[in-house]
Amino acid sequence: MYADKRANAKPSLMREGDTVWLRQEKKNKLSTPFEGIPYTVFQKKGSMVTAKRTTDGRMVTRNTKDFKSCPPSKKEATQTYTVG
């Protein structure tokens, strides 16, 4: 508990089904920090996340620090929050 407090550790808010970006290796100073194709969280166990690419089905397993939550697209947001 002491180490977590000193490191300002916080629980991950990622859940199965969330859309995320995967961090990529920096090849040069112009390369983007994240891949351009979003992934969907397939399974989460502790800090280990398995995600599946939405286009071709590629699966990767990484630590939660290598993923970034992706905001929902306008199409998904309107479907989720419509009333009536």
PDB file with one MODEL, atoms N, CA, C and O in Angstrom:
MODEL        1
ATOM      1  N   MET A   1       0.828  -1.189   0.000  1.00  0.00           N
ATOM      2  CA  MET A   1       0.000   0.000   0.000  1.00  0.00           C
ATOM      3  C   MET A   1       0.875   1.257   0.000  1.00  0.00           C
ATOM      4  O   MET A   1       0.557   2.251  -0.652  1.00  0.00           O
ATOM      5  N   TYR A   2       1.984   1.191   0.744  1.00  0.00           N
ATOM      6  CA  TYR A   2       2.876   2.342   0.824  1.00  0.00           C
ATOM      7  C   TYR A   2       3.465   2.663  -0.556  1.00  0.00           C
ATOM      8  O   TYR A   2       3.515   3.827  -0.953  1.00  0.00           O
ATOM      9  N   ALA A   3       3.912   1.633  -1.284  1.00  0.00           N
ATOM     10  CA  ALA A   3       4.510   1.834  -2.608  1.00  0.00           C
ATOM     11  C   ALA A   3       3.477   2.393  -3.587  1.00  0.00           C
ATOM     12  O   ALA A   3       3.799   3.272  -4.387  1.00  0.00           O
ATOM     13  N   ASP A   4       2.247   1.896  -3.534  1.00  0.00           N
ATOM     14  CA  ASP A   4       1.189   2.395  -4.406  1.00  0.00           C
ATOM     15  C   ASP A   4       0.889   3.862  -4.108  1.00  0.00           C
ATOM     16  O   ASP A   4       0.658   4.653  -5.023  1.00  0.00           O
ATOM     17  N   LYS A   5       0.894   4.216  -2.837  1.00  0.00           N
ATOM     18  CA  LYS A   5       0.620   5.596  -2.460  1.00  0.00           C
ATOM     19  C   LYS A   5       1.734   6.513  -2.944  1.00  0.00           C
ATOM     20  O   LYS A   5       1.463   7.608  -3.438  1.00  0.00           O
ATOM     21  N   ARG A   6       2.988   6.078  -2.809  1.00  0.00           N
ATOM     22  CA  ARG A   6       4.126   6.885  -3.253  1.00  0.00           C
ATOM     23  C   ARG A   6       4.148   7.042  -4.775  1.00  0.00           C
ATOM     24  O   ARG A   6       4.576   8.080  -5.281  1.00  0.00           O
ATOM     25  N   ALA A   7       3.696   6.036  -5.500  1.00  0.00           N
ATOM     26  CA  ALA A   7       3.705   6.072  -6.965  1.00  0.00           C
ATOM     27  C   ALA A   7       2.415   6.655  -7.543  1.00  0.00           C
ATOM     28  O   ALA A   7       2.250   6.719  -8.761  1.00  0.00           O
ATOM     29  N   ASN A   8       1.502   7.079  -6.666  1.00  0.00           N
ATOM     30  CA  ASN A   8       0.193   7.588  -7.110  1.00  0.00           C
ATOM     31  C   ASN A   8      -0.513   6.597  -8.015  1.00  0.00           C
ATOM     32  O   ASN A   8      -1.095   6.986  -9.028  1.00  0.00           O
ATOM     33  N   ALA A   9      -0.467   5.319  -7.660  1.00  0.00           N
ATOM     34  CA  ALA A   9      -1.099   4.273  -8.458  1.00  0.00           C
ATOM     35  C   ALA A   9      -2.615   4.401  -8.387  1.00  0.00           C
ATOM     36  O   ALA A   9      -3.186   4.681  -7.333  1.00  0.00           O
ATOM     37  N   LYS A  10      -3.253   4.187  -9.540  1.00  0.00           N
ATOM     38  CA  LYS A  10      -4.714   4.267  -9.610  1.00  0.00           C
ATOM     39  C   LYS A  10      -5.237   3.039 -10.336  1.00  0.00           C
ATOM     40  O   LYS A  10      -4.545   2.503 -11.202  1.00  0.00           O
ATOM     41  N   PRO A  11      -6.433   2.581 -10.009  1.00  0.00           N
ATOM     42  CA  PRO A  11      -6.989   1.417 -10.709  1.00  0.00           C
ATOM     43  C   PRO A  11      -7.305   1.762 -12.162  1.00  0.00           C
ATOM     44  O   PRO A  11      -7.673   2.892 -12.481  1.00  0.00           O
ATOM     45  N   SER A  12      -7.155   0.768 -13.032  1.00  0.00           N
ATOM     46  CA  SER A  12      -7.442   0.954 -14.450  1.00  0.00           C
ATOM     47  C   SER A  12      -8.949   0.945 -14.681  1.00  0.00           C
ATOM     48  O   SER A  12      -9.664   0.125 -14.105  1.00  0.00           O
ATOM     49  N   LEU A  13      -9.426   1.850 -15.517  1.00  0.00           N
ATOM     50  CA  LEU A  13     -10.854   1.948 -15.798  1.00  0.00           C
ATOM     51  C   LEU A  13     -11.238   1.166 -17.054  1.00  0.00           C
ATOM     52  O   LEU A  13     -12.395   1.198 -17.475  1.00  0.00           O
ATOM     53  N   MET A  14     -10.267   0.458 -17.659  1.00  0.00           N
ATOM     54  CA  MET A  14     -10.539  -0.324 -18.860  1.00  0.00           C
ATOM     55  C   MET A  14     -11.392  -1.537 -18.542  1.00  0.00           C
ATOM     56  O   MET A  14     -11.180  -2.208 -17.531  1.00  0.00           O
ATOM     57  N   ARG A  15     -12.363  -1.819 -19.413  1.00  0.00           N
ATOM     58  CA  ARG A  15     -13.233  -2.989 -19.241  1.00  0.00           C
ATOM     59  C   ARG A  15     -13.322  -3.731 -20.556  1.00  0.00           C
ATOM     60  O   ARG A  15     -12.981  -3.191 -21.608  1.00  0.00           O
ATOM     61  N   GLU A  16     -13.776  -4.955 -20.497  1.00  0.00           N
ATOM     62  CA  GLU A  16     -13.972  -5.741 -21.717  1.00  0.00           C
ATOM     63  C   GLU A  16     -14.996  -5.048 -22.595  1.00  0.00           C
ATOM     64  O   GLU A  16     -16.031  -4.589 -22.113  1.00  0.00           O
ATOM     65  N   GLY A  17     -14.701  -4.974 -23.894  1.00  0.00           N
ATOM     66  CA  GLY A  17     -15.589  -4.326 -24.841  1.00  0.00           C
ATOM     67  C   GLY A  17     -15.227  -2.883 -25.132  1.00  0.00           C
ATOM     68  O   GLY A  17     -15.764  -2.302 -26.076  1.00  0.00           O
ATOM     69  N   ASP A  18     -14.331  -2.282 -24.351  1.00  0.00           N
ATOM     70  CA  ASP A  18     -13.912  -0.900 -24.598  1.00  0.00           C
ATOM     71  C   ASP A  18     -13.052  -0.819 -25.850  1.00  0.00           C
ATOM     72  O   ASP A  18     -12.351  -1.770 -26.196  1.00  0.00           O
ATOM     73  N   THR A  19     -13.111   0.312 -26.519  1.00  0.00           N
ATOM     74  CA  THR A  19     -12.265   0.568 -27.682  1.00  0.00           C
ATOM     75  C   THR A  19     -11.028   1.310 -27.205  1.00  0.00           C
ATOM     76  O   THR A  19     -11.133   2.297 -26.477  1.00  0.00           O
ATOM     77  N   VAL A  20      -9.840   0.830 -27.618  1.00  0.00           N
ATOM     78  CA  VAL A  20      -8.576   1.392 -27.152  1.00  0.00           C
ATOM     79  C   VAL A  20      -7.597   1.557 -28.306  1.00  0.00           C
ATOM     80  O   VAL A  20      -7.753   0.937 -29.358  1.00  0.00           O
ATOM     81  N   TRP A  21      -6.575   2.407 -28.100  1.00  0.00           N
ATOM     82  CA  TRP A  21      -5.464   2.574 -29.015  1.00  0.00           C
ATOM     83  C   TRP A  21      -4.275   1.822 -28.442  1.00  0.00           C
ATOM     84  O   TRP A  21      -4.102   1.784 -27.224  1.00  0.00           O
ATOM     85  N   LEU A  22      -3.451   1.221 -29.297  1.00  0.00           N
ATOM     86  CA  LEU A  22      -2.254   0.485 -28.870  1.00  0.00           C
ATOM     87  C   LEU A  22      -1.024   1.331 -29.128  1.00  0.00           C
ATOM     88  O   LEU A  22      -0.843   1.842 -30.234  1.00  0.00           O
ATOM     89  N   ARG A  23      -0.169   1.488 -28.111  1.00  0.00           N
ATOM     90  CA  ARG A  23       1.072   2.250 -28.240  1.00  0.00           C
ATOM     91  C   ARG A  23       2.013   1.505 -29.188  1.00  0.00           C
ATOM     92  O   ARG A  23       2.133   0.282 -29.113  1.00  0.00           O
ATOM     93  N   GLN A  24       2.684   2.247 -30.082  1.00  0.00           N
ATOM     94  CA  GLN A  24       3.627   1.627 -31.004  1.00  0.00           C
ATOM     95  C   GLN A  24       5.032   2.161 -30.764  1.00  0.00           C
ATOM     96  O   GLN A  24       5.213   3.217 -30.158  1.00  0.00           O
ATOM     97  N   GLU A  25       6.016   1.424 -31.243  1.00  0.00           N
ATOM     98  CA  GLU A  25       7.407   1.818 -31.106  1.00  0.00           C
ATOM     99  C   GLU A  25       7.660   3.087 -31.917  1.00  0.00           C
ATOM    100  O   GLU A  25       7.157   3.230 -33.032  1.00  0.00           O
ATOM    101  N   LYS A  26       8.430   3.991 -31.359  1.00  0.00           N
ATOM    102  CA  LYS A  26       8.738   5.245 -32.044  1.00  0.00           C
ATOM    103  C   LYS A  26       9.876   4.994 -33.028  1.00  0.00           C
ATOM    104  O   LYS A  26      11.004   4.712 -32.623  1.00  0.00           O
ATOM    105  N   LYS A  27       9.575   5.098 -34.330  1.00  0.00           N
ATOM    106  CA  LYS A  27      10.551   4.812 -35.378  1.00  0.00           C
ATOM    107  C   LYS A  27      11.379   6.050 -35.733  1.00  0.00           C
ATOM    108  O   LYS A  27      12.578   5.944 -35.989  1.00  0.00           O
ATOM    109  N   ASN A  28      10.742   7.217 -35.747  1.00  0.00           N
ATOM    110  CA  ASN A  28      11.427   8.490 -35.977  1.00  0.00           C
ATOM    111  C   ASN A  28      10.624   9.584 -35.269  1.00  0.00           C
ATOM    112  O   ASN A  28       9.609   9.305 -34.632  1.00  0.00           O
ATOM    113  N   LYS A  29      11.082  10.806 -35.385  1.00  0.00           N
ATOM    114  CA  LYS A  29      10.412  11.863 -34.620  1.00  0.00           C
ATOM    115  C   LYS A  29       9.041  12.249 -35.164  1.00  0.00           C
ATOM    116  O   LYS A  29       8.295  12.970 -34.502  1.00  0.00           O
ATOM    117  N   LEU A  30       8.704  11.780 -36.358  1.00  0.00           N
ATOM    118  CA  LEU A  30       7.403  12.095 -36.926  1.00  0.00           C
ATOM    119  C   LEU A  30       6.364  10.994 -36.731  1.00  0.00           C
ATOM    120  O   LEU A  30       5.190  11.192 -37.044  1.00  0.00           O
ATOM    121  N   SER A  31       6.778   9.851 -36.223  1.00  0.00           N
ATOM    122  CA  SER A  31       5.830   8.745 -36.056  1.00  0.00           C
ATOM    123  C   SER A  31       4.883   9.028 -34.893  1.00  0.00           C
ATOM    124  O   SER A  31       5.247   9.670 -33.908  1.00  0.00           O
ATOM    125  N   THR A  32       3.661   8.529 -35.037  1.00  0.00           N
ATOM    126  CA  THR A  32       2.650   8.755 -34.010  1.00  0.00           C
ATOM    127  C   THR A  32       2.876   7.807 -32.832  1.00  0.00           C
ATOM    128  O   THR A  32       3.420   6.719 -33.021  1.00  0.00           O
ATOM    129  N   PRO A  33       2.474   8.194 -31.629  1.00  0.00           N
ATOM    130  CA  PRO A  33       2.687   7.331 -30.471  1.00  0.00           C
ATOM    131  C   PRO A  33       1.772   6.106 -30.443  1.00  0.00           C
ATOM    132  O   PRO A  33       2.097   5.111 -29.795  1.00  0.00           O
ATOM    133  N   PHE A  34       0.632   6.166 -31.136  1.00  0.00           N
ATOM    134  CA  PHE A  34      -0.313   5.058 -31.125  1.00  0.00           C
ATOM    135  C   PHE A  34      -0.628   4.617 -32.545  1.00  0.00           C
ATOM    136  O   PHE A  34      -0.556   5.416 -33.479  1.00  0.00           O
ATOM    137  N   GLU A  35      -0.981   3.328 -32.709  1.00  0.00           N
ATOM    138  CA  GLU A  35      -1.371   2.813 -34.013  1.00  0.00           C
ATOM    139  C   GLU A  35      -2.668   3.489 -34.456  1.00  0.00           C
ATOM    140  O   GLU A  35      -3.455   3.933 -33.619  1.00  0.00           O
ATOM    141  N   GLY A  36      -2.890   3.567 -35.759  1.00  0.00           N
ATOM    142  CA  GLY A  36      -4.052   4.257 -36.290  1.00  0.00           C
ATOM    143  C   GLY A  36      -5.322   3.430 -36.282  1.00  0.00           C
ATOM    144  O   GLY A  36      -6.406   3.972 -36.499  1.00  0.00           O
ATOM    145  N   ILE A  37      -5.218   2.129 -36.036  1.00  0.00           N
ATOM    146  CA  ILE A  37      -6.383   1.255 -36.058  1.00  0.00           C
ATOM    147  C   ILE A  37      -6.766   0.900 -34.618  1.00  0.00           C
ATOM    148  O   ILE A  37      -5.920   0.410 -33.870  1.00  0.00           O
ATOM    149  N   PRO A  38      -8.014   1.132 -34.213  1.00  0.00           N
ATOM    150  CA  PRO A  38      -8.410   0.844 -32.827  1.00  0.00           C
ATOM    151  C   PRO A  38      -8.546  -0.653 -32.555  1.00  0.00           C
ATOM    152  O   PRO A  38      -8.771  -1.446 -33.469  1.00  0.00           O
ATOM    153  N   TYR A  39      -8.409  -1.013 -31.310  1.00  0.00           N
ATOM    154  CA  TYR A  39      -8.583  -2.376 -30.828  1.00  0.00           C
ATOM    155  C   TYR A  39      -9.768  -2.405 -29.876  1.00  0.00           C
ATOM    156  O   TYR A  39     -10.171  -1.372 -29.341  1.00  0.00           O
ATOM    157  N   THR A  40     -10.322  -3.588 -29.670  1.00  0.00           N
ATOM    158  CA  THR A  40     -11.385  -3.787 -28.694  1.00  0.00           C
ATOM    159  C   THR A  40     -10.847  -4.703 -27.605  1.00  0.00           C
ATOM    160  O   THR A  40     -10.262  -5.745 -27.903  1.00  0.00           O
ATOM    161  N   VAL A  41     -11.041  -4.324 -26.339  1.00  0.00           N
ATOM    162  CA  VAL A  41     -10.555  -5.140 -25.222  1.00  0.00           C
ATOM    163  C   VAL A  41     -11.333  -6.447 -25.217  1.00  0.00           C
ATOM    164  O   VAL A  41     -12.559  -6.461 -25.105  1.00  0.00           O
ATOM    165  N   PHE A  42     -10.596  -7.543 -25.341  1.00  0.00           N
ATOM    166  CA  PHE A  42     -11.182  -8.876 -25.411  1.00  0.00           C
ATOM    167  C   PHE A  42     -11.225  -9.522 -24.032  1.00  0.00           C
ATOM    168  O   PHE A  42     -12.222 -10.136 -23.652  1.00  0.00           O
ATOM    169  N   GLN A  43     -10.121  -9.374 -23.281  1.00  0.00           N
ATOM    170  CA  GLN A  43     -10.035  -9.978 -21.947  1.00  0.00           C
ATOM    171  C   GLN A  43      -9.106  -9.135 -21.090  1.00  0.00           C
ATOM    172  O   GLN A  43      -8.126  -8.584 -21.589  1.00  0.00           O
ATOM    173  N   LYS A  44      -9.408  -9.032 -19.806  1.00  0.00           N
ATOM    174  CA  LYS A  44      -8.575  -8.299 -18.865  1.00  0.00           C
ATOM    175  C   LYS A  44      -8.384  -9.134 -17.616  1.00  0.00           C
ATOM    176  O   LYS A  44      -9.347  -9.614 -17.019  1.00  0.00           O
ATOM    177  N   LYS A  45      -7.124  -9.302 -17.225  1.00  0.00           N
ATOM    178  CA  LYS A  45      -6.802 -10.062 -16.025  1.00  0.00           C
ATOM    179  C   LYS A  45      -5.726  -9.290 -15.272  1.00  0.00           C
ATOM    180  O   LYS A  45      -4.552  -9.321 -15.641  1.00  0.00           O
ATOM    181  N   GLY A  46      -6.138  -8.596 -14.211  1.00  0.00           N
ATOM    182  CA  GLY A  46      -5.205  -7.742 -13.484  1.00  0.00           C
ATOM    183  C   GLY A  46      -4.774  -6.587 -14.364  1.00  0.00           C
ATOM    184  O   GLY A  46      -5.613  -5.827 -14.848  1.00  0.00           O
ATOM    185  N   SER A  47      -3.459  -6.445 -14.578  1.00  0.00           N
ATOM    186  CA  SER A  47      -2.965  -5.387 -15.453  1.00  0.00           C
ATOM    187  C   SER A  47      -2.681  -5.902 -16.863  1.00  0.00           C
ATOM    188  O   SER A  47      -2.191  -5.154 -17.710  1.00  0.00           O
ATOM    189  N   MET A  48      -2.985  -7.170 -17.117  1.00  0.00           N
ATOM    190  CA  MET A  48      -2.772  -7.769 -18.435  1.00  0.00           C
ATOM    191  C   MET A  48      -4.041  -7.636 -19.273  1.00  0.00           C
ATOM    192  O   MET A  48      -5.123  -8.039 -18.848  1.00  0.00           O
ATOM    193  N   VAL A  49      -3.896  -7.066 -20.467  1.00  0.00           N
ATOM    194  CA  VAL A  49      -5.034  -6.838 -21.348  1.00  0.00           C
ATOM    195  C   VAL A  49      -4.796  -7.548 -22.674  1.00  0.00           C
ATOM    196  O   VAL A  49      -3.727  -7.413 -23.270  1.00  0.00           O
ATOM    197  N   THR A  50      -5.784  -8.301 -23.137  1.00  0.00           N
ATOM    198  CA  THR A  50      -5.756  -8.898 -24.463  1.00  0.00           C
ATOM    199  C   THR A  50      -6.777  -8.139 -25.295  1.00  0.00           C
ATOM    200  O   THR A  50      -7.950  -8.042 -24.935  1.00  0.00           O
ATOM    201  N   ALA A  51      -6.304  -7.600 -26.422  1.00  0.00           N
ATOM    202  CA  ALA A  51      -7.167  -6.799 -27.282  1.00  0.00           C
ATOM    203  C   ALA A  51      -7.165  -7.360 -28.693  1.00  0.00           C
ATOM    204  O   ALA A  51      -6.184  -7.954 -29.142  1.00  0.00           O
ATOM    205  N   LYS A  52      -8.286  -7.160 -29.386  1.00  0.00           N
ATOM    206  CA  LYS A  52      -8.463  -7.673 -30.738  1.00  0.00           C
ATOM    207  C   LYS A  52      -8.678  -6.490 -31.674  1.00  0.00           C
ATOM    208  O   LYS A  52      -9.488  -5.605 -31.398  1.00  0.00           O
ATOM    209  N   ARG A  53      -7.938  -6.484 -32.795  1.00  0.00           N
ATOM    210  CA  ARG A  53      -8.083  -5.411 -33.780  1.00  0.00           C
ATOM    211  C   ARG A  53      -9.428  -5.553 -34.473  1.00  0.00           C
ATOM    212  O   ARG A  53      -9.840  -6.659 -34.823  1.00  0.00           O
ATOM    213  N   THR A  54     -10.099  -4.451 -34.667  1.00  0.00           N
ATOM    214  CA  THR A  54     -11.454  -4.485 -35.210  1.00  0.00           C
ATOM    215  C   THR A  54     -11.482  -4.834 -36.697  1.00  0.00           C
ATOM    216  O   THR A  54     -12.491  -5.351 -37.178  1.00  0.00           O
ATOM    217  N   THR A  55     -10.401  -4.567 -37.441  1.00  0.00           N
ATOM    218  CA  THR A  55     -10.431  -4.785 -38.887  1.00  0.00           C
ATOM    219  C   THR A  55     -10.050  -6.202 -39.302  1.00  0.00           C
ATOM    220  O   THR A  55     -10.786  -6.850 -40.047  1.00  0.00           O
ATOM    221  N   ASP A  56      -8.898  -6.690 -38.823  1.00  0.00           N
ATOM    222  CA  ASP A  56      -8.417  -7.983 -39.306  1.00  0.00           C
ATOM    223  C   ASP A  56      -8.375  -9.078 -38.240  1.00  0.00           C
ATOM    224  O   ASP A  56      -7.993 -10.208 -38.545  1.00  0.00           O
ATOM    225  N   GLY A  57      -8.750  -8.777 -37.018  1.00  0.00           N
ATOM    226  CA  GLY A  57      -8.824  -9.795 -35.981  1.00  0.00           C
ATOM    227  C   GLY A  57      -7.511 -10.098 -35.286  1.00  0.00           C
ATOM    228  O   GLY A  57      -7.438 -11.066 -34.529  1.00  0.00           O
ATOM    229  N   ARG A  58      -6.455  -9.296 -35.514  1.00  0.00           N
ATOM    230  CA  ARG A  58      -5.164  -9.510 -34.854  1.00  0.00           C
ATOM    231  C   ARG A  58      -5.327  -9.310 -33.352  1.00  0.00           C
ATOM    232  O   ARG A  58      -5.949  -8.344 -32.912  1.00  0.00           O
ATOM    233  N   MET A  59      -4.763 -10.229 -32.566  1.00  0.00           N
ATOM    234  CA  MET A  59      -4.872 -10.137 -31.114  1.00  0.00           C
ATOM    235  C   MET A  59      -3.501  -9.873 -30.508  1.00  0.00           C
ATOM    236  O   MET A  59      -2.504 -10.463 -30.925  1.00  0.00           O
ATOM    237  N   VAL A  60      -3.456  -8.982 -29.520  1.00  0.00           N
ATOM    238  CA  VAL A  60      -2.222  -8.658 -28.816  1.00  0.00           C
ATOM    239  C   VAL A  60      -2.490  -8.684 -27.318  1.00  0.00           C
ATOM    240  O   VAL A  60      -3.594  -8.376 -26.868  1.00  0.00           O
ATOM    241  N   THR A  61      -1.472  -9.054 -26.554  1.00  0.00           N
ATOM    242  CA  THR A  61      -1.557  -9.049 -25.093  1.00  0.00           C
ATOM    243  C   THR A  61      -0.454  -8.146 -24.565  1.00  0.00           C
ATOM    244  O   THR A  61       0.728  -8.382 -24.817  1.00  0.00           O
ATOM    245  N   ARG A  62      -0.840  -7.126 -23.843  1.00  0.00           N
ATOM    246  CA  ARG A  62       0.101  -6.149 -23.309  1.00  0.00           C
ATOM    247  C   ARG A  62      -0.366  -5.699 -21.919  1.00  0.00           C
ATOM    248  O   ARG A  62      -1.453  -6.058 -21.466  1.00  0.00           O
ATOM    249  N   ASN A  63       0.469  -4.918 -21.265  1.00  0.00           N
ATOM    250  CA  ASN A  63       0.136  -4.300 -19.999  1.00  0.00           C
ATOM    251  C   ASN A  63      -0.799  -3.122 -20.256  1.00  0.00           C
ATOM    252  O   ASN A  63      -0.822  -2.579 -21.361  1.00  0.00           O
ATOM    253  N   THR A  64      -1.560  -2.728 -19.260  1.00  0.00           N
ATOM    254  CA  THR A  64      -2.511  -1.630 -19.442  1.00  0.00           C
ATOM    255  C   THR A  64      -1.826  -0.322 -19.793  1.00  0.00           C
ATOM    256  O   THR A  64      -2.455   0.552 -20.390  1.00  0.00           O
ATOM    257  N   LYS A  65      -0.562  -0.157 -19.444  1.00  0.00           N
ATOM    258  CA  LYS A  65       0.140   1.087 -19.758  1.00  0.00           C
ATOM    259  C   LYS A  65       0.355   1.268 -21.258  1.00  0.00           C
ATOM    260  O   LYS A  65       0.608   2.386 -21.707  1.00  0.00           O
ATOM    261  N   ASP A  66       0.261   0.200 -22.039  1.00  0.00           N
ATOM    262  CA  ASP A  66       0.465   0.266 -23.482  1.00  0.00           C
ATOM    263  C   ASP A  66      -0.823   0.579 -24.243  1.00  0.00           C
ATOM    264  O   ASP A  66      -0.812   0.633 -25.473  1.00  0.00           O
ATOM    265  N   PHE A  67      -1.912   0.780 -23.543  1.00  0.00           N
ATOM    266  CA  PHE A  67      -3.190   1.090 -24.175  1.00  0.00           C
ATOM    267  C   PHE A  67      -3.692   2.447 -23.710  1.00  0.00           C
ATOM    268  O   PHE A  67      -3.367   2.907 -22.615  1.00  0.00           O
ATOM    269  N   LYS A  68      -4.490   3.079 -24.565  1.00  0.00           N
ATOM    270  CA  LYS A  68      -5.121   4.353 -24.218  1.00  0.00           C
ATOM    271  C   LYS A  68      -6.576   4.255 -24.627  1.00  0.00           C
ATOM    272  O   LYS A  68      -6.884   3.822 -25.737  1.00  0.00           O
ATOM    273  N   SER A  69      -7.465   4.652 -23.746  1.00  0.00           N
ATOM    274  CA  SER A  69      -8.890   4.605 -24.060  1.00  0.00           C
ATOM    275  C   SER A  69      -9.192   5.516 -25.233  1.00  0.00           C
ATOM    276  O   SER A  69      -8.675   6.629 -25.327  1.00  0.00           O
ATOM    277  N   CYS A  70     -10.024   5.031 -26.111  1.00  0.00           N
ATOM    278  CA  CYS A  70     -10.404   5.759 -27.312  1.00  0.00           C
ATOM    279  C   CYS A  70     -11.788   6.343 -27.082  1.00  0.00           C
ATOM    280  O   CYS A  70     -12.688   5.618 -26.659  1.00  0.00           O
ATOM    281  N   PRO A  71     -11.988   7.632 -27.348  1.00  0.00           N
ATOM    282  CA  PRO A  71     -13.334   8.188 -27.167  1.00  0.00           C
ATOM    283  C   PRO A  71     -14.299   7.565 -28.165  1.00  0.00           C
ATOM    284  O   PRO A  71     -13.892   7.251 -29.284  1.00  0.00           O
ATOM    285  N   PRO A  72     -15.549   7.379 -27.805  1.00  0.00           N
ATOM    286  CA  PRO A  72     -16.503   6.780 -28.737  1.00  0.00           C
ATOM    287  C   PRO A  72     -16.722   7.684 -29.933  1.00  0.00           C
ATOM    288  O   PRO A  72     -16.703   8.909 -29.811  1.00  0.00           O
ATOM    289  N   SER A  73     -16.931   7.071 -31.096  1.00  0.00           N
ATOM    290  CA  SER A  73     -17.189   7.864 -32.302  1.00  0.00           C
ATOM    291  C   SER A  73     -18.557   8.517 -32.177  1.00  0.00           C
ATOM    292  O   SER A  73     -19.354   8.139 -31.319  1.00  0.00           O
ATOM    293  N   LYS A  74     -18.826   9.490 -33.027  1.00  0.00           N
ATOM    294  CA  LYS A  74     -20.111  10.194 -32.962  1.00  0.00           C
ATOM    295  C   LYS A  74     -21.269   9.237 -33.228  1.00  0.00           C
ATOM    296  O   LYS A  74     -22.345   9.370 -32.645  1.00  0.00           O
ATOM    297  N   LYS A  75     -21.038   8.278 -34.110  1.00  0.00           N
ATOM    298  CA  LYS A  75     -22.075   7.298 -34.430  1.00  0.00           C
ATOM    299  C   LYS A  75     -22.413   6.446 -33.207  1.00  0.00           C
ATOM    300  O   LYS A  75     -23.585   6.218 -32.908  1.00  0.00           O
ATOM    301  N   GLU A  76     -21.361   5.968 -32.489  1.00  0.00           N
ATOM    302  CA  GLU A  76     -21.583   5.160 -31.285  1.00  0.00           C
ATOM    303  C   GLU A  76     -22.224   5.991 -30.186  1.00  0.00           C
ATOM    304  O   GLU A  76     -23.091   5.500 -29.463  1.00  0.00           O
ATOM    305  N   ALA A  77     -21.806   7.246 -30.052  1.00  0.00           N
ATOM    306  CA  ALA A  77     -22.329   8.101 -28.984  1.00  0.00           C
ATOM    307  C   ALA A  77     -23.812   8.372 -29.177  1.00  0.00           C
ATOM    308  O   ALA A  77     -24.567   8.393 -28.206  1.00  0.00           O
ATOM    309  N   THR A  78     -24.235   8.578 -30.409  1.00  0.00           N
ATOM    310  CA  THR A  78     -25.656   8.850 -30.631  1.00  0.00           C
ATOM    311  C   THR A  78     -26.488   7.606 -30.418  1.00  0.00           C
ATOM    312  O   THR A  78     -27.631   7.706 -29.972  1.00  0.00           O
ATOM    313  N   GLN A  79     -25.954   6.437 -30.723  1.00  0.00           N
ATOM    314  CA  GLN A  79     -26.676   5.195 -30.503  1.00  0.00           C
ATOM    315  C   GLN A  79     -26.794   4.891 -29.021  1.00  0.00           C
ATOM    316  O   GLN A  79     -27.814   4.368 -28.573  1.00  0.00           O
ATOM    317  N   THR A  80     -25.762   5.213 -28.259  1.00  0.00           N
ATOM    318  CA  THR A  80     -25.740   4.894 -26.832  1.00  0.00           C
ATOM    319  C   THR A  80     -26.655   5.805 -26.021  1.00  0.00           C
ATOM    320  O   THR A  80     -27.300   5.351 -25.075  1.00  0.00           O
ATOM    321  N   TYR A  81     -26.716   7.079 -26.380  1.00  0.00           N
ATOM    322  CA  TYR A  81     -27.399   8.048 -25.532  1.00  0.00           C
ATOM    323  C   TYR A  81     -28.756   8.492 -26.067  1.00  0.00           C
ATOM    324  O   TYR A  81     -29.317   9.457 -25.549  1.00  0.00           O
ATOM    325  N   THR A  82     -29.299   7.838 -27.069  1.00  0.00           N
ATOM    326  CA  THR A  82     -30.611   8.231 -27.554  1.00  0.00           C
ATOM    327  C   THR A  82     -31.695   7.818 -26.580  1.00  0.00           C
ATOM    328  O   THR A  82     -31.627   6.731 -26.006  1.00  0.00           O
ATOM    329  N   VAL A  83     -32.673   8.648 -26.387  1.00  0.00           N
ATOM    330  CA  VAL A  83     -33.757   8.381 -25.440  1.00  0.00           C
ATOM    331  C   VAL A  83     -35.055   8.217 -26.234  1.00  0.00           C
ATOM    332  O   VAL A  83     -35.363   9.002 -27.130  1.00  0.00           O
ATOM    333  N   GLY A  84     -35.797   7.178 -25.878  1.00  0.00           N
ATOM    334  CA  GLY A  84     -37.112   7.040 -26.499  1.00  0.00           C
ATOM    335  C   GLY A  84     -37.288   5.901 -27.393  1.00  0.00           C
ATOM    336  O   GLY A  84     -38.369   5.718 -27.953  1.00  0.00           O
TER     337      GLY A  84
ENDMDL
END
